[in-house]
Amino acid sequence: MQTLHVELGERSYPIYIGQGLLSRPEILSRHIAGRQVAIITNETVAPLYLEVLQQSLGGYSVACVVLPDGESFKNWETLQLIFDGLLTARHDRRTTVVALGGGVIGDMAGFAAACYQRGVDFIQVPTTLLSQVDSSVGGKTGINHPLGKNMVGAFYQPKAVLIDTASLNTLPVRELSAGLAEVIKYGLICDEPFLGWLEQNMSALRALEQGALTEAIERSCAAKARVVGADERESGIRATLNLGHTFGHAIETEQGYGVWLHGEAVAAGTVMALEMSHRLGWLSADERDRGVRLLHAAGLPIVPPQDMTPEQFLEHMAVDKKVLDGQLRLVLLKRLGEAVVTADYPREILDATLRTDYAALAHSINA
């Protein structure tokens, strides 16, 4: 087992990474203050991992809330099911909420923990690659609104993150690729040598080789921990973690939550960010193409929805959380391994980026 730390003063917490951690009760127990635990999971994950987690929590009074699975259920109505479960089981302020599942479960369980009796402890137990390398670390919690993704929520840090890499053995291929979008992101924004490692090891990652997966998870979590430790509430550098997300969230909102997986939309959005960085003269064509090829090698879409118009993109991007004082800030790349958050770009460059023929670009890159 490897242990990383998110350094946030009195709110600091560990990230445990290893195989078989769900079966090690001593890891969880050191982060549970009371006698009550509420496991929040979904109908897909519950048959796979709920029983083993319950066994690890055998010394506690455990309540389970099993939610429907999917991004389309990340809303107020489903959030109320968590509160219903907590109140029905009479959980008090010393309860610990355990999020067992992917990013949707982690975001909703964390938001519920932030709100229940004005805040109770919670632990992240992510079971998808995307949640292991991104959403479980950093304390972003929330739900979607019909007008925008993740627009209702709170910053609320977990007491610990427990990453059992064995859970990836049951992950569908599409979900694995979606997680790789966030892994690639770290190389693009802050770790150019990591891009080279990913290019050499992409086949191993997609084949679920444990050694490669563990290293990718460790490097990704270490990068995110550094950024979160420096900027917990996204007032500066943390916003660079949203490379591709402003374009990607527009795709998710327009297409309908769950039609595109989050990582798929981020991948297409990252291609758009690479293209815009190239149009600004910051990336060469070869550097842009290198990023696009890596996303393609991960099995990800590199062409945004061709039925989406520039006007639809702009409509959804206007309610992005990075909009300040009416200005749309975008995460772009000064070079591979160096991201910047900026509203200082010519509007015509953004328009040209939105009007690019990405199908033709993908064909030329992969020809």
Secondary structure, 3 states (H helix, E strand, C coil): CEEEEECCHHHCEEEEEECCHHHCHHHHHCCCCCCEEEEEEECCCHHHHHHHHHHHCCCCEEEEEEECCCHHHCCHHHHHHHHHHHHHCCCCCCCEEEEEECHHHHHHHHHHHHHHHHCCEEEEEECCHHHHHHHCCCCEEEEEECCEEEEEEEECCCCEEEEEHHHHHHCCHHHHHHHHHHHHHHHHHHCHHHHHHHHHHHHHHHCCCHHHHHHHHHHHHHHHHHHHHHCCCCCCHHHHHHCCHHHHHHHHHHHCECCECHHHHHHHHHHHHHHHHHHCCCCCHHHHHHHHHHHHHCCCCCCCCCCCCHHHHHHHHCCCCCEECCEECEEEEEECCEEEEECCCCHHHHHHHHCCCHHHHHHHHHC
